Amino acid sequence: MQQFCRTADDDHDYTEAYVTNIGHRAFRMEFPKHKVLYDPHALFCERCGARMERRFIPEEGKERDACPSCGYIRYFNPTPIVVAIIEHKGKVLLAKRAIDPRKGFWTLPGGFQELHETLAEGAARESWEEAGAKISIQQLYIAYDIPFAGQATFAFIAHLESEDFSPGPESLDVRLFTEEEIPWDELSFRTVSIALRHFFADRKTGIFPVRSILLEQPENP
């Protein structure tokens, strides 16, 4: 059986669904249409090189880029991103970004999932590349739906296996922070802030439910 609870109020620009018992029953959650910032289009056919056209596909009920010559349809899918909340002796590991966007701001180690790796493997790899951190993944913690950006972000809870860590090429600095030391005004992205606030709150109870969070609007500049 699956149990879901949606919450939204004036203080939050996201919707949450708490997964308390994951089973096999199919479910459907209805959401409104979202503001779109990322809407890619194909100019030329990948198969025959002809110029693509925007066509309504009756079987799917929507428009897609289609080739008038060979009939090929180009599909664009959300980009999966993986991050790790790395805990060690009551502290959390953060990396200061050395690249844009948000250069100079603190973030959770993470990045794009690569082909032929699992989500958890991607989070571990990114932690090594950005923070020189060897970690052990404990659980999936948050799944973010970010439809306006064409992204899906997956945050894992992990333990640091060694205190021997250092900044990678994409990081200016790497540090362990207590909850009181977190530079909240210098965090890179909303997903980072949300994940850390939930993590510290859940740590007080020792229960870390898997969450599904929908980000419906872009961040303010």
N, C-alpha and C positions, 0 to 999 in steps of 0.2 A: 504494500500500500504506500502511496505517496501522499505527503501532506505538504501543502504550500500555503504561505501567508504573504500577502502583498501589503506593503506599507509605504505610505507617501504622505508627506506633510509639507507645510510652508518652509521648513528649515532644510529640506533635502530636495535636490533636483534629480533624484534617482529613485527607482522602485526596486524593492528587494523581494526575493522569494527564498524562504528558508526550507531546505531539504532536511527533514527530520528523520525520514526512513525511506531509503531508496529501494524501490521495488521494480517491477517490470510492467506495470500498467501504463498505457499511453496517456498522455495528458496534453491539454491545449490551454494556453494562456493568451487572451486577447489583449493586444496593445494597440494604441492609435498609430497612425502613420507618423513617421519621424522626419524631422528636419534632416536634409541630406547635404553633406559637405563633400563627400567623395562619390562621384558618379562617373566611372571610367567608360570610355567607348573605344572600340576598335576601328581603325581607319581602313585597314586592308586585311584581306582574308589570309589566315595562316596556312591554308592548304593550297590555294591557287593564285593568290596575290591580287585578286580583283578587289575593287573598292567596296567596302561594306555599306549596307543600308540599314536604317532603323526600321524594323518591321514588327507588326503585332503578330504574336504567335498564338493562334486560337487555342491550341491544346494547353497552353500555360496561362492564358489570360493576361499577358503582359507583353510589352515591347522589348525586343532584344536586337543586338547587332547581328544581321544575317547576310550571308553572301548571295547575291542574285545570280551568280554564275554556277556555283557548285552546291548551294544550299546549306553550307556549313553555318552553324550558329555558335557565336562566341559567348561563353558564360564567364562572368566575373564572380568570384566568391570572397567571403570575408577573410581577412588576414589574421591568423592566430598569433597571439603574443603571449609569452610566458614570463612570469616573474617569481621571485622567491623571497619570502619573509624568513630571513635567516636569524635564528635565535641562538644566543650563547651566553650562559650564566646570567640570565635575566636581561640581556641586552639584545638589540637588533642591529644587524649590519646594514649600513647605507653607503652608497657610492655617490660621489659628486660628479655630475656629468661633465665631460670634456668636449662634448659636441652638441650642436643644435639638433633638435629644438631644446630649449631650456638649459642651455649651457651654464654651468656654475651652480645649478640647483641639485639638491640631494634627491636620490631616488632609490628604489629597490632594484637590485640587480635583475636584469631581464632584457628581453628582446624578441625578435621574430623566431618562431619555430622553424626549424629546417626540415627539408625532406628526409624521410626515412628515420625520423626519431620520434619518440613519444613526447607528450607534453612535459612529463616529469624529466625526461632526459634533456629536453631543451632548457628547462629551468636550471638544471645542474650545470649544463654547458655554459649558459650565459653567466652564471655566478662565477665560474672559473675564469671566463674571458674578461669580465668587467671588474672583478674584485679579487682574482687569484684565490678564490675561496673554494675549498673542497667541502661539499655538503652532503647530507643524507636527507632525502625527501621523506617527510612524514605523512603528508596528506594533501589532497586538493582542498583549498579553503574557500576561494571565491572565483566564480565564473562571471565575468563582466560581458554583457551584451552592449556593443557600442555601434548601433546601426548607422548613425549619421556619418561615421568615419569609416564604415566598412571593416570594422575590427571586432575581434573577440579576444578578451584577455583572461588568462587563467593564472591565478595566484596560488602558490603552494607554500605550506609551512615546512621549514627545513631546519635541521640542526647543523651547526658549524662543527666540522670534524677536527679542525686544527686552527690555532690562533695565528698560524703563519699565512697571512693574506696580504695583498698589496694591489694598488691600482693597476688596471689593464690599460691599453691604449685609449679606450673610450672614457676613462675616468681620471679625474684630477686628484681624488683622495678617496680613501675608504676608512670608515670608522665604525666602532660599536657604540651605540647610544642606549642609555636607559630611557624609560618613558619620559622622564622629566627633562632629559637633554635633547629630545627630538626637536629639530629646527622647523617647526610647523609652518612658519611663514616662508621657508626656503625649500619646500618640497616641490618636486618637478611637476607632478601631474595629480589630478584629482583621484585617480585610481590608487595612487600611493597613499594619500591621506586617508581615504576611506578604509583601505586595507589595514593600515596601522591602528586607526581608532577602533575598529572591530577587534583586532588582535589583542590590544591591551585590555579592552573590556572583557573579552572572552577569557583571557588568561586569569582573571580574578576568580572565575568559576571553574576553570580547568576543562571547560567544554567548548569545543571548536566546531560548531555546526557548519556544514557546507552551505554556502550562500550563492544565490544567483541574483546579480544586480544589473539592472537596466539603466544605463546612462542615456537620458533622452535628449539632452541639449549640450551643445559645445561649451567648453570652459570659457569664462570671460578672459579677455586678453590682459 
